[in-house]
Amino acid sequence: SSAGHILLWPADEVWPPEIDIAESADGTRQTMSSFLHWSGAEGDRHFSQANLQLDTNDWQTVGVEWDPEQIRYLVNGKVWARTPLGASIPDKPMWLGIQAQAGACTKLESWGVGECGLAGTPDVANVDVDWVSVYESDGTPSAVEDTASGSVLLEQQN
């Protein structure tokens, strides 16, 4: 299967932290996940995640608002997930990465995350991007909270 991944990676190349804005690796492109990876006080590694049913075969607009208190994850202009207040929010410069990869099912299985919905590995994996923008915040969140369905907190996994 193939995967698409849009993330923020530390500029100093020291991982973690990592902010995964949008990741789809289930083989069907019908789900998307967002993650936050960080190190604890003892250097132990942690991550939290949220999953969304979303057809990533269709055009979608994804984004992230990152400030010192919280990270808000957006789909089509609405906040769908957020970190809990007080979470380990990255405080160092990061760069934007956009990736495609073939063989995503093998990686998911090796990480113990689960099985893929679609077997096989394509010869080519694509992520189509129409445009990318980066804005510096004035401190006012620009996204609209999705009050119809509410946003979900990323749940800590380890």
N, C-alpha and C positions, 0 to 999 in steps of 0.2 A: 504494500500500500504506500501511499505518499502522505506527506505531512506539510503543513504550512505553519510558519512560526513568526510572530512579530514580537520583538522583545527589546528591553533596555539592558545593556551589558556594561559593567564597570569600565570606565575609561582607562584605569590602571591595569586592566586585565586580571585582577585578583578576584576570584569567585569564591563564595558569594559576596555581594548580593546579586540578584537578578530579578527583574520585573518582567514577567511574561504577560504581554498585553492580550494576545490571542494566539492560541495554539489548537490546531485540529489535526489529530493523528489517529483517529479511529478507523480510517480506511473508507468510511462512507461519506465523510465531510458533512455529517448531520449534527455534529456536536462541536463545541468550542470550549476550551478551558483557559482560565487565567490563573497565574501563580505568583507568589512572592517567595523568594528563597533568601535566607539570611543565616548568619552565624550567631550562636548564643554566646553568653559570657565566657564559657569554657572552650569556645571554638567549635562546639558541636553544631552540626548543620540542621536546619529546619526548613520546612516549606509549608505554605498554606495554599489552598486552591478552591476554586468554584467552577462549576460546569454548567453550560447552557445548551439547550437544544436550539440549534441554529443551522440553517442550510448554508454552509460556506461555499457551496457551488455557485450560489447567487452572489451578486455584488452586495457587500455589507460595508458599513463605515465603522471602524473600531478605533478606540482611543484610550488614553489614560490621562488622568489629572493626578499629579504627584506633588504633594506639599509636605512639610515637615511632620504634620499630624496624621495624614491619611493618604491612601491611594484609592482613587475611584476609577473603575473600569467601565468603559462606555461601549455601547453598540447602538448605531444609528441615532446618536445624539442624546441617549438616555443612559443614566447610571444603572448598570445591572448588577454590579458587585462592588464591594469595598472592603478594605482592611478594617479590622477593629481599631478604634482609637487606642493609641499606646502601643501599637504593633511596632516591630523593628523596621522602621522606614529607612531606606538607604539615604545617606547624607553625603554621598560623593558623586562626582560627575559620572554620567553614563552616556553611552552612544546607542543609537537606534540600529537594530539589526532586523533584516527581513530575509527569511530563509525558506527554502523548499528542500525536501529530502525524500528520496525513495527508501523503502525498507523500514518504514515507521513501525510496522507491526512487530518486527523482530526486536526493535528497541523497547517497545512497550512491554513485551513479554519478558525481556531480560531484566527490566526494572521491576517486574512483578506488579505492574499496574493493571494488567488484564489482557484479554484477548481482543483482537481486531474484529470489526464487523465485516471486513472484506479481505479475503486472502489474495496473495500475489503481490509482486513488485513490478510497477511499471518501468519502462525503459527511461522515461522522462518524468520529472515532477516539476510542476509550475505553480507559482503564486503570482497572480496578476494584480498589479498595483496601479491605480489611476493617478494618485497624488499623495504626497506626504507633507505635513506642515508641523512645525514646532513653534510653540508660543511660550513666552515668559509670562507667568501669572502676575496679576496685580493683587493677588490674595483673595479674589472673589471667584468661587467656583463658577465655571461657565456652563457646566452640564446641567441638564434638567433631571432631577430625581424622578425615577419612574414610579410615581405614586400609585398607578393602577396595579402593578404587580409587586412593587417594593423592590429594593435591592437586597442582595444576599451578602452576608459576611463570608469572606474566605475562611475556610475551616482549616485549622492546623492539622497536618497529617503526621508530622514527626517532630 
